Amino acid sequence: MHVVVETFLNKGEPSTAKRRVRALEGQGIAPNIRVQCSRGMREEFRLGQRFLLEVNWLNRETSDAFLSANYRDKPQPLSDEEALRYIADNFTKHR
């Protein structure tokens, strides 16, 4: 599945990674869910950069569920407007 994610600065989370990746709101993914991806991918984008990324749900016995990036998929940078439009078009239920 493809979701819109953003990079952010890790402040006090149990991870040694300074930059983390999370899904934007409005996609049916809890705000505390993180996206596992390569350090290179996290550092390729500026903090706060939004991009479209192919991910899969993973659930390890020793931790909570999280999303994992498809490493073959090239992340597609999005402007704020493009990110919000993608979420509205793909995750908002139409009446």
N, C-alpha and C positions, 0 to 999 in steps of 0.2 A: 504494500500500500504506500501511497505517497502522502506525505504530510509537510506542512510548512513549519520550519523550525528556526530557531535563532541561537546565536552564540551569546553567552553571558559569563560574567566573572564569578567564579566560585568563592563565596564568602561563608566560611564555616561549615561547608558540607563535608561529609566523610569521604573525601577524595583528594588525591594528591594533584589532580589536574587543576590548573589555574583557570582554564577555560572549559566550560561545559556547554552542552547543547540541550535544548528543551523544545517541545512542541508549543506553538502558540495556542491560545485559548480558542474555543469555538469549533474544535475538531473532535470532541468527545474523548479527549485524553486528559487525565488529571494533571494539574499543574506541577505536581511533585515528581512526575515521571521524567526520567532523563533518557537521552539518546546516546547509546554507546557508539562511538566512531573513532577513527584514527586521530592521533594528535595532529598530524599534518592537515587533516580536514578541518579540525577545530581552529587551527592557527592560520589557515588559508584565508579566513574571513575576519573582518574587523569585529570587535565586540558589538553586539546588537544587530549584526547583519542577519537578514532573514533569507532563507533559501528553501527550495523544494528538494526533498530528499526521500528516496525509497527506503522504507524501514520494515522490520518484522518484529512482532512481539516475541520476547523471550521470557522465560520464567525459570530461574535457577533455584534449586532446592535450598540454597544457602542465602538467598536474597529475594527481594520483591521483584515483581515483574518490571521489565524495562523494554525500551525499543532499541533495536540494533540496526545500524545503517548497513545497507547493501554496499559493500566496498567496490563493486563493479560499476555502480551507478555514479555518474558525475553529478555532484550537487549543482543545482541551477539557482544562482543568485536572483533575488526578487527585491523590487522596491517595496516600500511599506504599502503602497496602493495595490501593487500586484499581489502581495501576500494576502491582504484583506479580501480582495476580489476572488482569489483562488478558494479561500475558506468559504466565502459566501456562496460561490458557485457549486462547491463540492460537498459542503457539510451542512448547509442550512436547508432545512426541510421546507419545500415549497407547498403552499396551501392550495 
